[in-house]
Amino acid sequence: MVGELHEINAYPSISALCGLVLGPIYGALAIGVATLIYFFINPKAFYFGLYSLIPPILATISAGALSEGNWNYSMLIFIVGLLIFYSTNVGRVAFYQPILTIFALLLVVIYRDKISKLLFNKDFKKTIIGSLMLSFTTVMVDHLYGSILGILYLHLSAEDYIMAIPTYIKERIVMTIVGAIFVILTIELTKSFLKNATKLKEELLKKYIDEEVKLGYKLNVDEELLKKYNVRVPSEEEQKEILMNIVDIMVLKNDKKTKKD
C-alpha cells in the first residue's frame, strides 16, 4: 500500500474465489495444500508456523458454504472465533478491535442464503453486491483467526492491536475489492460459457440430424401395401424438417426452464 511499510498478501482475496469455484471442502483442501507448499518454499513468510494454514482454510470453508447457501457454517466460524478472541485479555482490553468482523457476522446473519442468490443473479448490480459480501466476509474470517493466532502464538499486546486498527481496515478494504473482482469475473465467465455451451449443443444436434438424414434408412415395408392404404414415406427434406422442429421445441423448453430457475 502507498505510504505503508509492508505489503498485502493476496491469499485472503483468493480464498473467496477458491470457495466459490471448488466449494467448502475441496476449496479448503486446495488452498491448504497450496499454502503448505508455499510454507516449505518460504517458511519465513508464515508468522504463525504451520498454524498459518488455519485462517485461509477457515476463510475458504466460509466462502464455499456461503456460495452454496449454507450460511450456518459461516456464522458458526465467526461466532467461535469471536468467543475465542474475547476470552483473551487482549480481547477484553481492545474489545472494539474486531468491529469489521462483527459487521461481517451481521451481514451473514441478516442476508443468510440471499448472498448466494445475489451472486448468481441475472442483474449484474446484484452480482456485484453479492460478490462484495462474499469477499468481505471471507477476508474478515481470515483476519479474525489471524488475530487470534497473533495473541496465542506471538503473544501480541492489546496496544499492538489498537495501533494496527487503521492499517488493517485499509488492508481489508483493498482485499475485499480485489477478491470481489476475482469472483465477479469468474461468475460472468461461467455465465458466458454456459450460454455458448447451449448454443453449441443446439448446433451439434442440428449437425447430427443433418448427417443422420443424409445416411437414409430403408424401410422394410411393402411399397404396394403403402400405396394401397395411401401412406407416404416422408422425403429426406421432410424428415430433416420434422427433426429440426423437435430440436427447436426442446431448446425452447430448456431456455424457459433455465430462465425460470
N, C-alpha and C positions, 0 to 999 in steps of 0.2 A: 504494500500500500504506500502511496506517496506520503512522505513525511513520517513514516514509521520505520523502526529499526529491525523489523522482522518480515518474514514472508508468510503468505497464507497458503496452507496446504489445500490441495484441490479435492482430496478424497471425500470430505463431507458433502460436497456438491455432487459427486459421482454416486454416492450411496442412494440418493433418491432415484436416479436413473436405473441403477442396478436392481433395486427393489421392484421398480415398475416393470422392467423387462423380464426378470427371472423369478419374481415372486419372493416371499419372505424366506423360504428355506434355501432354495438354490442360489438366490441373490446373496444371502448371508454367507453361504459356503464359498461362493465365487470371490466376494470381497475379502473374506477371511484368508483364503489361500493366497490371493494377490498380495495382501498386506503381509502375510507371513514370509512370502518370497522376498518382498522388499526389506523385511526385517533382517534377513540374512545378508542382503546386499549392503544395506546401510543401517546398521543397528543403532548408530548414534542419533538417528532421526526419531527414535522411539523413546520418548521421555519416561514412559512407564514400563519399559521392557516388553515382555510378551503380553502383559496386561493391556498394552496399547491396542490389541485386537478387539477388545470388548466394545469400545464406543462405536466403531464403524459397523461391527456386526449387528449390534442392537439397533443402530440407526437404519440399517438396511432392512431388518426384520420389521421395524415400524413402518417404513416406506412401502414395503411389499404388502403388508397387512392392510394399510390404508388404501392402496391401489385396488385391492380386491374387495374393499368394503368392510373388512374385519377390523373396525376401529377399536374394538375392545382390547386387542393385543397392544396396540399403540398406547392407549390410555393406561394400561397396566404397567408398561415400561416407564412411562412418565411418572406415575404415582410411586412406584417402587424407588425410582431414582431420587425423587424429591424427599421421600421419607428417609432415605439414607443420608442425603445431604443435610437435612435439618436435624438429624440425630447427632451430628458432629458439632463441636464447639464453633467451628468456622461458620456453619450454617445458622447457628443461633446468634452470632455477632453480625455477620453480613447477611442478614435474613432477606434483604431486598436484592441480593445479587442475582438470583435466578428469575428476575422479573419477566424476561422474554420467554423463559422456559414455561413459566406458569401461563403466560399468554398463549403459547403453543398448545399446552394441555387444554385450555379453554376452547381453542379452535376445534380440537379433536372432539371434545365433549359436545359442543354446540352443533357442529356440522356433521359429525359422525360419518355415516356412509354416503352423505351428499358429496364428500370430497372426491370419491371415486366417480360419481356421476358427473361432477363438474369436469373432471379430467377428460372424459370421453364424450363430452357434449359436442353437438354439431356447431354450436355457437362458439366461435374462436375466442371471444372475450371471456366466456365461462371457462374455457380450457386454460386460459392464462391464469385466471383466479385459482382454479384447482391446482395448477402446476406450482404456483407460488405457495399455496398452503402446504402441498406435499413437500416441497423443497424446504420450507421454513421449519416445519415440524421435524423433518429429518435432521437438519443441521443442529437443531436445538436438543434433540436426543443425544447426538454426538457430544455437544458441549456439556450437557448435564453430567454424563458419565465421565467425560474428561475432567470436569471439575471435581468429581468425587475421587478419582484417581490422584489428582493433584493433592488432595487432603490426606488420603490414606497412604499413598506411595511416596510422594515428595514432601509431605508434611508442610505444605504451604500455609502461611498465616492468613487470618481474616483480612489484614491490611493489604496483603498482596491481591486478594480477590476484589477488594473495594477499589483499589487503584486501577485494576485492569478492566473495570466495567465499561468505560468509554471505548476502549480499544476492542473489546470482544463484541460490543454492539455493532461497531463498524465492520468488523470481520464477518460476523454472521449475516449482516445485510448483503454484503458482497457475495458470500457463499450461497445465500438464498437465491439471489438473482441469477448467478451462474448456473446453479442447479436447475432452476426453473426453465432456463433457456435449453438445457440438455433435454429436459422432459418434454417441453413443447415441440422441439424438433423431432424427437422420437415418435411422439403421437401423430404429428402431421405426416411424417414419412410413412408411418404404418397405415394411416387412412388412405394415402395416395396409392400405396402398394395394393391394398385390398380392393380399391376402386378399379385399378388397372387389371388386377387379377380376375375380377368378374368379367371385364370386357374380353380378356384373353381367353377365358373359359368359353365364352359365347362364340368367339371366332374359331376356336378349336372344334367345338361341337358342329358348327356350320361346315367347317372343312371336312370333318369326319363324315357328315351326312352326304356331302357332295361326292366324296370318294366312294362311299358305300353304294350310292345310287348308280354311279358310273359302272361299278362292277356288274350290276344287273343280276337278278335272281330269276331263274326259270321256274315257273310254277308247274308242278307236276299234276296238271289237270287236263281233262279232255276239252279241247278247244270247241269241238262240236257241241258239247254239253253247255259250255258257256254261251255260245250263240243261241242255243235253244231257249235258255232262260234269260236271254238278253242281259248277260253280265259282262261288263267290260273291265279288263285289267288296266289300271292307270298307267300312263306312259311314264318315262323316266322324269320328265319335267314335272308332271303332276305329283309323282312320288316325292320328289325333292321339295316341291312347294308345300305339301302336306307336312313333311317332317320339319321344314323350316318354321311353319306356323306353330308346331308343337314346341319347338325350341323357344320361339318368341314368347309364347304363353308361359313357359317355365321360367324364363328370365324375368318376365314382368312380375310374376308371383314372388320370385326371390327378392326383387327390388322392393316390392311392397312390404314384405316381411322384414327386410333389413331396415327400412325407414321406420316401421312400427317399433322394432326393437330399439 
